[in-house]
Amino acid sequence: MCPKSNAVYNAFNRCMADIRQDPDYEVPVHLRNAPTKLLKSMGHGESYRYAHDEPEAFAAGESYLPEAIHQRRYYQPVNRGLEIKLAEKRERLNQRNAESTRKRYS
């Protein structure tokens, strides 16, 4: 039998609760599309890091959330089944983020 987990369900519910109670945050400027010269001049898309071009396809130190909430983590893997490996990988990536000299936010 497969180990069962509701970690994704719990993460989804925590995220939805934040969406309901928090203000609407702006999309970070580095993630905004810049199809015009005006938007490019406003910095849209500037300093965007394409993860596929980074070592191991991971942009260490990058953040895709607004600065005010960039530390939030919703998914908490449980200690069984495949989620053990997911937790191990997450720890490795967290370590790479911590050691990165290219952090998006301080």
GROMACS elastic network, one bead per residue, 0.5 to 0.9 nm:
[ bonds ]
;  ai    aj funct       b0    kb
    1     4     6  0.89004   500
    2    81     6  0.74854   500
    3    80     6  0.66850   500
    3    81     6  0.54427   500
    3    82     6  0.82570   500
    4    80     6  0.82650   500
    4    81     6  0.79025   500
    5     8     6  0.77454   500
    5     9     6  0.85447   500
    5    77     6  0.83485   500
    5    78     6  0.69092   500
    5    80     6  0.82702   500
    5    81     6  0.87306   500
    5    83     6  0.85260   500
    6     9     6  0.51239   500
    6    10     6  0.61107   500
    6    11     6  0.85891   500
    6    78     6  0.84827   500
    7    10     6  0.50934   500
    7    11     6  0.60956   500
    7    12     6  0.85719   500
    7    75     6  0.64068   500
    7    76     6  0.60937   500
    7    77     6  0.58362   500
    7    78     6  0.66204   500
    8    12     6  0.60705   500
    8    13     6  0.85835   500
    8    74     6  0.85378   500
    8    75     6  0.62018   500
    8    76     6  0.79365   500
    8    77     6  0.80704   500
    9    12     6  0.51475   500
    9    13     6  0.62828   500
    9    14     6  0.87445   500
    9    75     6  0.88929   500
   10    13     6  0.51097   500
   10    14     6  0.61993   500
   10    15     6  0.85614   500
   10    74     6  0.80202   500
   10    75     6  0.75678   500
   10    76     6  0.84588   500
   11    14     6  0.51492   500
   11    15     6  0.60952   500
   11    16     6  0.85557   500
   11    73     6  0.84379   500
   11    76     6  0.71880   500
   12    15     6  0.51112   500
   12    16     6  0.61055   500
   12    17     6  0.85957   500
   12    74     6  0.74181   500
   12    75     6  0.80016   500
   13    16     6  0.50815   500
   13    17     6  0.61284   500
   13    18     6  0.86696   500
   13    74     6  0.89135   500
   14    17     6  0.51346   500
   14    18     6  0.63636   500
   14    19     6  0.87304   500
   14    74     6  0.65385   500
   14    75     6  0.89663   500
   15    18     6  0.51603   500
   15    19     6  0.62558   500
   15    20     6  0.87571   500
   15    74     6  0.64866   500
   16    20     6  0.62393   500
   16    21     6  0.87449   500
   17    20     6  0.51700   500
   17    21     6  0.63178   500
   17    22     6  0.83954   500
   18    21     6  0.52192   500
   18    22     6  0.54933   500
   18    23     6  0.88768   500
   19    22     6  0.55712   500
   19    23     6  0.76506   500
   19    24     6  0.78791   500
   20    23     6  0.82229   500
   22    25     6  0.83492   500
   25    28     6  0.85799   500
   25    66     6  0.66690   500
   25    68     6  0.83952   500
   26    29     6  0.82768   500
   26    66     6  0.69465   500
   27    30     6  0.84290   500
   27    31     6  0.67736   500
   27    32     6  0.67255   500
   27    64     6  0.87686   500
   27    65     6  0.77137   500
   27    66     6  0.65030   500
   28    31     6  0.55210   500
   28    32     6  0.67072   500
   28    44     6  0.87219   500
   28    45     6  0.89946   500
   28    64     6  0.74324   500
   28    65     6  0.70291   500
   28    66     6  0.55121   500
   28    67     6  0.77743   500
   29    32     6  0.52228   500
   29    33     6  0.85634   500
   29    42     6  0.87641   500
   29    43     6  0.67530   500
   29    44     6  0.51355   500
   29    45     6  0.62228   500
   29    46     6  0.74942   500
   29    48     6  0.89728   500
   30    33     6  0.83877   500
   30    43     6  0.74072   500
   30    44     6  0.57516   500
   30    46     6  0.52755   500
   30    47     6  0.60092   500
   30    48     6  0.51838   500
   30    49     6  0.85671   500
   30    64     6  0.87922   500
   31    44     6  0.71102   500
   31    45     6  0.53917   500
   31    46     6  0.81651   500
   31    47     6  0.89726   500
   31    48     6  0.65380   500
   31    64     6  0.74268   500
   32    39     6  0.88815   500
   32    43     6  0.87835   500
   32    44     6  0.51518   500
   32    45     6  0.52043   500
   32    46     6  0.86305   500
   33    36     6  0.89023   500
   33    39     6  0.79185   500
   33    40     6  0.85516   500
   33    44     6  0.60883   500
   33    45     6  0.57873   500
   34    37     6  0.74537   500
   34    38     6  0.80771   500
   34    39     6  0.50591   500
   34    40     6  0.52192   500
   34    41     6  0.88114   500
   34    42     6  0.87714   500
   34    43     6  0.81360   500
   34    44     6  0.53096   500
   34    45     6  0.60496   500
   34    46     6  0.87514   500
   35    38     6  0.85614   500
   35    39     6  0.69042   500
   35    40     6  0.74794   500
   36    39     6  0.53723   500
   36    40     6  0.62936   500
   36    41     6  0.86257   500
   37    40     6  0.50017   500
   37    41     6  0.60126   500
   37    42     6  0.85833   500
   38    41     6  0.50629   500
   38    42     6  0.63435   500
   38    43     6  0.89548   500
   39    43     6  0.65883   500
   39    44     6  0.56463   500
   39    45     6  0.86773   500
   40    43     6  0.51687   500
   40    44     6  0.52904   500
   40    45     6  0.72256   500
   40    46     6  0.75601   500
   41    44     6  0.74744   500
   42    46     6  0.89558   500
   43    46     6  0.52332   500
   43    47     6  0.86156   500
   44    47     6  0.88624   500
   44    48     6  0.89770   500
   45    48     6  0.55322   500
   46    49     6  0.89298   500
   49    52     6  0.87664   500
   49    53     6  0.79835   500
   49    54     6  0.79529   500
   49    59     6  0.67369   500
   49    62     6  0.76906   500
   50    53     6  0.56656   500
   50    54     6  0.69790   500
   50    57     6  0.84047   500
   50    58     6  0.87548   500
   50    59     6  0.73840   500
   51    54     6  0.51150   500
   51    55     6  0.81102   500
   51    56     6  0.84570   500
   51    58     6  0.51227   500
   51    60     6  0.87280   500
   52    55     6  0.79144   500
   52    56     6  0.77536   500
   52    58     6  0.70102   500
   52    59     6  0.82154   500
   53    56     6  0.84098   500
   53    57     6  0.61727   500
   53    58     6  0.82978   500
   53    59     6  0.84197   500
   54    58     6  0.56932   500
   54    59     6  0.57020   500
   54    60     6  0.83147   500
   55    58     6  0.61402   500
   55    59     6  0.75144   500
   55    60     6  0.87485   500
   56    59     6  0.85161   500
   58    62     6  0.87556   500
   58    93     6  0.81942   500
   59    62     6  0.55845   500
   59    63     6  0.86693   500
   59    97     6  0.83773   500
   59   102     6  0.88154   500
   60    63     6  0.87701   500
   60    93     6  0.74851   500
   60    94     6  0.84936   500
   60    96     6  0.58000   500
   60    98     6  0.82455   500
   60    99     6  0.82481   500
   60   100     6  0.58137   500
   60   101     6  0.85437   500
   60   102     6  0.72227   500
   60   103     6  0.74608   500
   61    94     6  0.88865   500
   61    96     6  0.74519   500
   61    98     6  0.70737   500
   61    99     6  0.80145   500
   61   100     6  0.53492   500
   61   101     6  0.73170   500
   61   102     6  0.54981   500
   61   104     6  0.60267   500
   61   105     6  0.82037   500
   62    97     6  0.76311   500
   62   100     6  0.89534   500
   62   102     6  0.72973   500
   62   103     6  0.58130   500
   62   104     6  0.51510   500
   62   105     6  0.80774   500
   63    66     6  0.79100   500
   63    67     6  0.81763   500
   63    70     6  0.65260   500
   63    71     6  0.89501   500
   63   103     6  0.80139   500
   63   104     6  0.60258   500
   63   105     6  0.76428   500
   64    67     6  0.87921   500
   64    70     6  0.74936   500
   65    68     6  0.81471   500
   65    69     6  0.64486   500
   65    70     6  0.50376   500
   65    71     6  0.85160   500
   65    72     6  0.87669   500
   66    69     6  0.57265   500
   66    70     6  0.57729   500
   67    70     6  0.50521   500
   67    71     6  0.81865   500
   67   104     6  0.86496   500
   67   105     6  0.66677   500
   68    71     6  0.80749   500
   69    72     6  0.57078   500
   70    73     6  0.84238   500
   70   105     6  0.81319   500
   73    76     6  0.75847   500
   76    87     6  0.79886   500
   77    80     6  0.84435   500
   77    83     6  0.53541   500
   77    84     6  0.71801   500
   77    86     6  0.69760   500
   77    87     6  0.59148   500
   78    81     6  0.82734   500
   78    83     6  0.58970   500
   78    84     6  0.69255   500
   78    87     6  0.79747   500
   79    82     6  0.87069   500
   79    83     6  0.63526   500
   79    84     6  0.52598   500
   79    87     6  0.80046   500
   80    83     6  0.58585   500
   80    84     6  0.55088   500
   80    85     6  0.88708   500
   81    84     6  0.59922   500
   81    85     6  0.79299   500
   82    85     6  0.54730   500
   82    86     6  0.64940   500
   82    87     6  0.88192   500
   83    87     6  0.59630   500
   83    88     6  0.84600   500
   84    87     6  0.51654   500
   84    88     6  0.63340   500
   84    89     6  0.87741   500
   85    89     6  0.61970   500
   85    90     6  0.85005   500
   86    89     6  0.51301   500
   86    90     6  0.60444   500
   86    91     6  0.85730   500
   87    91     6  0.61691   500
   87    92     6  0.87320   500
   88    91     6  0.51250   500
   88    92     6  0.64025   500
   88    93     6  0.87749   500
   89    92     6  0.50694   500
   89    93     6  0.62277   500
   89    94     6  0.85163   500
   90    93     6  0.50792   500
   90    94     6  0.59877   500
   90    95     6  0.85183   500
   91    95     6  0.61603   500
   91    96     6  0.86827   500
   92    95     6  0.51069   500
   92    96     6  0.63596   500
   92    97     6  0.87277   500
   93    97     6  0.61709   500
   93    98     6  0.85958   500
   94    98     6  0.61682   500
   94    99     6  0.86746   500
   95    98     6  0.50233   500
   95    99     6  0.62155   500
   95   100     6  0.85433   500
   96    99     6  0.51289   500
   96   100     6  0.59654   500
   97   100     6  0.51522   500
   97   101     6  0.86352   500
   97   102     6  0.86872   500
   97   103     6  0.74333   500
   98   101     6  0.85578   500
   98   103     6  0.83804   500
   99   102     6  0.89831   500
  100   103     6  0.61594   500
  102   105     6  0.89218   500
  103   106     6  0.66411   500
